């Protein structure tokens, strides 16, 4: 649940529910907590070369969001300077061109800082590298990089001054692409409905009912019902990351934490907004808050204390609806 190197796939969960019934659930697959590892091992294919892609970022004097193929992989609304590494295979659905988008915002209301505009020192650098799954710790090869552009101006003394191109603005967005070759191909998102065409009120009720069902399953510790919703998401995730038995055990343990941690207290499902990603084919609920610690996080979240102080756990759901169907399905 704590991220140093952000492997953003471990805690993403989600089921489906009937639009007009948020008190009853149904079994969605034969996946359970007891057969999880065995089931995944049977479906994961291994190859002589298994490419693992990393996104490394460093930013300064700003908050940010980073998306891959229009799916969020990292958000920072708390640190004026930040950096980290994210494994991104889970957001690469097939070989070809992949799109990276990032958005920069003023770093406001911090502990000892409060910027209302992007300033001359604002910057973001992103580097994409590729490694072999068998030797992940070996330095990978760089395949793409991006650094926010600057401009040179003359100061009042006639000296040249270099500054961020969007200095003085309250928002900056840019994109770049890179090519990835992977030995798998996932077509489910391509076959998802364009949720932008749905009635917004109907869609929001459907997604909200889904989140309520998830909270109920977790509160009532209905572990096997809960796992039955994870099949598609887990099969694609585990394949994209070429997991072995040890990796799968760690994922399983992470899922079970929500059922086993003492004093795991779910927070009310409130103050949220419906968000669409994946070019309109992915939907989720995010907290709508001015609190930087909550802003943009999943609307399904809990507080707990294991002796080191209060911790927050956000259970992220990225949902889609397949063509010709009416049920929300876990994608990521």
C-alpha positions as CSV (number, residue, x, y, z in Angstrom):
1,X,0.0,0.0,0.0
2,X,3.0,2.3,0.4
3,X,4.8,3.4,-2.8
4,X,8.5,3.9,-3.3
5,X,8.7,2.5,-6.8
6,X,5.1,2.9,-7.8
7,X,3.7,-0.3,-9.1
8,X,0.3,1.1,-9.7
9,X,-1.4,-2.2,-10.4
10,X,-1.4,-3.9,-7.0
11,X,-4.4,-2.2,-5.4
12,X,-6.7,-1.5,-8.4
13,X,-9.9,-3.4,-7.9
14,X,-13.4,-3.4,-9.2
15,X,-16.6,-5.4,-9.8
16,X,-19.8,-4.9,-11.5
17,X,-23.4,-4.4,-10.3
18,X,-26.9,-4.2,-11.5
19,X,-27.9,-0.6,-12.2
20,X,-31.0,-0.6,-10.0
21,X,-29.8,-2.9,-7.3
22,X,-26.9,-2.0,-5.0
23,X,-27.7,-4.4,-2.2
24,X,-27.2,-7.7,-3.9
25,X,-24.2,-9.0,-5.9
26,X,-23.6,-12.0,-8.0
27,X,-20.7,-14.2,-8.7
28,X,-18.9,-12.9,-11.8
29,X,-16.3,-15.6,-12.3
30,X,-14.8,-18.7,-10.7
31,X,-11.8,-16.7,-9.4
32,X,-11.3,-16.9,-5.6
33,X,-8.7,-16.0,-3.1
34,X,-7.8,-19.6,-2.8
35,X,-7.4,-20.4,-6.5
36,X,-6.0,-17.0,-7.5
37,X,-2.3,-18.0,-7.8
38,X,-3.0,-21.3,-9.5
39,X,-5.4,-19.6,-12.0
40,X,-3.0,-16.9,-12.9
41,X,-0.1,-19.2,-13.3
42,X,-2.1,-21.2,-15.8
43,X,-2.8,-18.2,-17.9
44,X,0.5,-16.3,-17.8
45,X,2.7,-17.0,-20.8
46,X,6.5,-16.5,-20.6
47,X,8.9,-15.6,-23.3
48,X,12.7,-15.7,-24.0
49,X,12.6,-11.9,-23.8
50,X,10.0,-10.2,-21.6
51,X,10.1,-6.4,-22.0
52,X,9.4,-4.3,-18.9
53,X,8.9,-0.6,-19.5
54,X,9.6,2.0,-16.8
55,X,8.5,5.7,-16.6
56,X,10.9,7.8,-14.6
57,X,9.9,11.4,-13.8
58,X,11.4,14.4,-12.0
59,X,9.5,17.6,-11.6
60,X,10.1,21.0,-9.9
61,X,7.9,23.8,-8.5
62,X,4.5,22.3,-9.6
63,X,1.9,19.6,-9.1
64,X,1.3,17.1,-11.8
65,X,-0.7,14.3,-13.4
66,X,0.8,11.7,-15.8
67,X,-1.3,9.6,-18.1
68,X,-0.4,6.7,-20.4
69,X,-2.8,6.1,-23.3
70,X,-5.2,8.5,-21.4
71,X,-5.1,6.4,-18.2
72,X,-3.7,8.0,-15.0
73,X,-0.5,6.4,-13.7
74,X,0.7,9.1,-11.3
75,X,-0.7,12.2,-9.5
76,X,1.2,14.6,-7.3
77,X,-0.8,17.3,-5.5
78,X,1.4,17.6,-2.4
79,X,5.1,17.9,-3.2
80,X,6.6,21.0,-4.8
81,X,9.4,18.9,-6.1
82,X,8.9,15.2,-6.8
83,X,10.3,12.2,-8.6
84,X,9.8,8.5,-9.0
85,X,9.7,5.4,-11.2
86,X,6.6,3.6,-12.4
87,X,6.3,0.3,-14.2
88,X,3.9,0.9,-17.0
89,X,3.3,-2.4,-18.8
90,X,-0.2,-2.5,-17.4
91,X,-1.1,0.5,-19.5
92,X,0.4,-0.9,-22.7
93,X,-2.3,-3.0,-24.3
94,X,-0.5,-4.0,-27.4
95,X,2.6,-3.3,-29.5
96,X,2.8,0.1,-31.3
97,X,2.8,3.8,-30.5
98,X,2.1,4.7,-26.8
99,X,1.1,8.2,-25.8
100,X,2.3,9.9,-22.6
101,X,0.5,13.0,-21.4
102,X,1.3,15.2,-18.4
103,X,-0.4,18.2,-16.9
104,X,1.2,20.7,-14.6
105,X,-0.5,22.9,-12.0
106,X,0.8,25.6,-9.6
107,X,2.0,24.0,-6.3
108,X,-0.5,25.7,-4.0
109,X,-1.3,25.4,-0.3
110,X,1.7,23.4,0.7
111,X,3.3,23.3,4.2
112,X,5.9,26.0,3.4
113,X,5.0,27.0,-0.1
114,X,2.0,28.4,-2.0
115,X,2.4,29.2,-5.7
116,X,-0.6,30.5,-7.7
117,X,1.1,30.3,-11.1
118,X,3.7,28.2,-12.8
119,X,7.0,30.0,-12.4
120,X,10.3,30.3,-14.4
121,X,11.8,27.3,-12.5
122,X,8.9,24.9,-13.2
123,X,9.9,21.9,-15.2
124,X,9.1,18.2,-15.8
125,X,11.4,15.5,-17.2
126,X,10.1,12.1,-18.2
127,X,12.3,9.2,-19.4
128,X,11.0,5.9,-20.7
129,X,13.3,2.9,-20.4
130,X,13.0,-0.8,-21.3
131,X,14.5,-3.8,-19.4
132,X,14.4,-7.5,-19.5
133,X,12.0,-9.0,-17.0
134,X,14.5,-11.6,-16.0
135,X,17.1,-9.0,-15.0
136,X,14.9,-6.0,-14.0
137,X,17.6,-4.6,-11.7
138,X,20.0,-4.1,-14.6
139,X,19.9,-0.6,-16.0
140,X,17.6,-0.6,-19.0
141,X,18.0,1.1,-22.3
142,X,16.4,4.6,-22.8
143,X,13.9,4.6,-25.6
144,X,12.3,8.0,-25.2
145,X,12.6,11.2,-23.1
146,X,10.9,14.6,-22.8
147,X,11.9,17.8,-21.0
148,X,9.5,20.8,-20.8
149,X,10.6,23.5,-23.2
150,X,12.1,26.8,-22.1
151,X,12.5,30.3,-23.7
152,X,15.2,32.8,-23.3
153,X,14.4,36.4,-22.4
154,X,16.4,39.5,-21.6
155,X,16.2,40.8,-18.1
156,X,16.2,44.5,-17.1
157,X,20.0,44.5,-17.3
158,X,20.2,43.1,-20.7
159,X,21.3,39.7,-19.6
160,X,19.7,36.5,-21.2
161,X,17.4,34.6,-18.8
162,X,16.1,31.1,-19.4
163,X,12.6,30.3,-18.1
164,X,9.8,27.7,-18.4
165,X,7.8,28.3,-21.5
166,X,4.5,28.6,-19.5
167,X,5.8,30.9,-16.8
168,X,2.8,32.9,-15.4
169,X,0.2,30.3,-16.5
170,X,-2.0,28.3,-14.2
171,X,-2.0,25.2,-16.4
172,X,0.3,23.4,-18.8
173,X,-0.2,20.2,-20.8
174,X,2.0,18.3,-23.2
175,X,2.3,14.9,-24.8
176,X,4.8,12.8,-26.6
177,X,4.9,9.2,-27.9
178,X,7.2,6.2,-27.8
179,X,7.0,2.8,-29.5
180,X,6.7,-0.4,-27.4
181,X,6.9,-4.0,-28.6
182,X,5.3,-6.5,-26.3
183,X,4.5,-10.2,-26.8
184,X,0.8,-9.9,-25.7
185,X,-2.3,-8.1,-27.0
186,X,-5.4,-7.0,-25.1
187,X,-8.4,-6.0,-27.2
188,X,-11.0,-5.4,-24.5
189,X,-10.6,-1.7,-24.2
190,X,-11.0,-1.3,-28.0
191,X,-14.3,-3.1,-27.7
192,X,-15.5,-0.9,-24.8
193,X,-18.5,1.5,-25.2
194,X,-17.9,5.2,-25.6
195,X,-19.3,6.3,-22.3
196,X,-19.4,9.9,-23.4
197,X,-22.5,8.9,-25.3
198,X,-24.3,7.7,-22.2
199,X,-26.8,9.8,-20.3
200,X,-24.5,11.4,-17.6
201,X,-27.0,10.9,-14.7
202,X,-27.6,7.2,-15.7
203,X,-23.9,6.5,-15.9
204,X,-23.1,8.2,-12.6
205,X,-25.8,6.2,-10.8
206,X,-24.5,3.0,-12.3
207,X,-20.9,3.7,-11.3
208,X,-21.9,5.0,-7.8
209,X,-24.0,1.8,-7.2
210,X,-20.9,-0.2,-8.2
211,X,-18.7,1.6,-5.7
212,X,-21.4,1.1,-3.0
213,X,-21.4,-2.6,-3.7
214,X,-17.7,-2.8,-3.5
215,X,-17.7,-1.1,-0.1
216,X,-20.4,-3.6,1.1
217,X,-18.4,-6.6,0.0
218,X,-15.3,-5.3,1.8
219,X,-17.1,-4.3,4.9
220,X,-18.9,-7.6,5.2
221,X,-15.7,-9.5,4.3
222,X,-17.2,-11.3,1.4
223,X,-13.8,-12.3,0.1
224,X,-14.8,-14.8,-2.6
225,X,-17.5,-12.6,-4.1
226,X,-15.0,-9.8,-4.2
227,X,-12.4,-11.9,-6.0
228,X,-14.9,-13.1,-8.6
229,X,-14.9,-9.6,-10.1
230,X,-11.2,-9.5,-10.6
231,X,-10.6,-12.0,-13.3
232,X,-10.2,-9.9,-16.4
233,X,-8.2,-7.2,-14.7
234,X,-5.9,-9.7,-13.0
235,X,-5.3,-11.9,-16.1
236,X,-4.3,-8.9,-18.2
237,X,-2.2,-7.3,-15.4
238,X,-0.4,-10.4,-14.5
239,X,0.4,-11.2,-18.1
240,X,1.6,-7.7,-18.9
241,X,4.1,-7.9,-16.0
242,X,5.1,-11.6,-16.6
243,X,4.5,-12.4,-12.9
244,X,5.9,-15.4,-11.2
245,X,4.5,-17.2,-8.2
246,X,6.3,-14.9,-5.7
247,X,4.9,-11.8,-7.5
248,X,1.4,-13.3,-7.4
249,X,1.6,-14.0,-3.7
250,X,2.5,-10.4,-3.1
251,X,-0.5,-9.2,-5.1
252,X,-2.8,-11.6,-3.3
253,X,-1.5,-10.4,0.1
254,X,-2.1,-6.8,-1.0
255,X,-5.7,-7.6,-1.9
256,X,-6.4,-9.4,1.4
257,X,-5.0,-6.5,3.5
258,X,-8.4,-4.7,3.1
259,X,-10.0,-7.7,4.8
260,X,-7.4,-8.3,7.5
261,X,-6.0,-5.0,8.7
262,X,-7.5,-4.1,12.1
263,X,-9.4,-0.8,12.4
264,X,-9.7,-0.6,8.6
265,X,-12.4,2.1,8.4
266,X,-14.1,3.0,5.2
267,X,-14.9,6.6,4.7
268,X,-18.3,7.8,3.5
269,X,-18.9,7.7,-0.3
270,X,-19.4,11.5,-0.8
271,X,-17.9,14.6,-2.4
272,X,-16.9,12.8,-5.6
273,X,-17.1,13.4,-9.3
274,X,-17.4,11.1,-12.3
275,X,-14.3,11.0,-14.5
276,X,-13.8,9.5,-17.9
277,X,-10.5,8.3,-19.3
278,X,-9.3,6.0,-22.0
279,X,-10.7,8.3,-24.7
280,X,-14.1,8.0,-23.1
281,X,-14.1,4.2,-22.5
282,X,-13.0,4.1,-18.9
283,X,-15.0,5.6,-16.0
284,X,-14.3,6.0,-12.3
285,X,-15.2,8.2,-9.3
286,X,-12.6,10.5,-7.8
287,X,-12.8,12.6,-4.7
288,X,-13.7,16.3,-5.4
289,X,-11.8,18.1,-2.7
290,X,-9.6,21.1,-2.1
291,X,-7.5,19.1,0.2
292,X,-4.3,18.2,-1.7
293,X,-4.1,14.8,0.1
294,X,-7.5,13.8,-1.2
295,X,-7.8,15.6,-4.5
296,X,-8.1,13.3,-7.5
297,X,-7.9,10.1,-5.4
298,X,-10.4,7.2,-5.6
299,X,-13.8,7.9,-4.0
300,X,-13.6,4.5,-2.3
301,X,-11.0,4.8,0.5
302,X,-10.3,3.9,4.1
303,X,-8.2,5.0,7.1
304,X,-6.2,2.6,9.3
305,X,-3.6,2.7,12.0
306,X,-1.0,-0.1,12.4
307,X,0.9,1.8,15.1
308,X,2.7,4.3,12.9
309,X,-0.1,6.9,12.7
310,X,-3.2,7.2,10.5
311,X,-2.7,5.9,7.0
312,X,-4.9,6.4,4.0
313,X,-5.7,3.7,1.5
314,X,-7.4,4.5,-1.8
315,X,-8.9,1.6,-3.8
316,X,-8.8,2.7,-7.4
317,X,-11.3,1.3,-9.9
318,X,-11.0,1.8,-13.7
319,X,-14.2,0.4,-15.2
320,X,-15.5,-0.1,-18.7
321,X,-18.6,-1.6,-20.3
322,X,-18.1,-4.0,-23.2
323,X,-20.0,-3.4,-26.5
324,X,-23.5,-5.0,-26.4
325,X,-23.5,-5.3,-22.6
326,X,-24.8,-3.2,-19.7
327,X,-22.5,-4.2,-16.8
328,X,-19.4,-2.5,-15.5
329,X,-16.3,-4.6,-15.7
330,X,-12.9,-4.3,-14.0
331,X,-10.3,-3.2,-16.6
332,X,-7.5,-1.8,-14.4
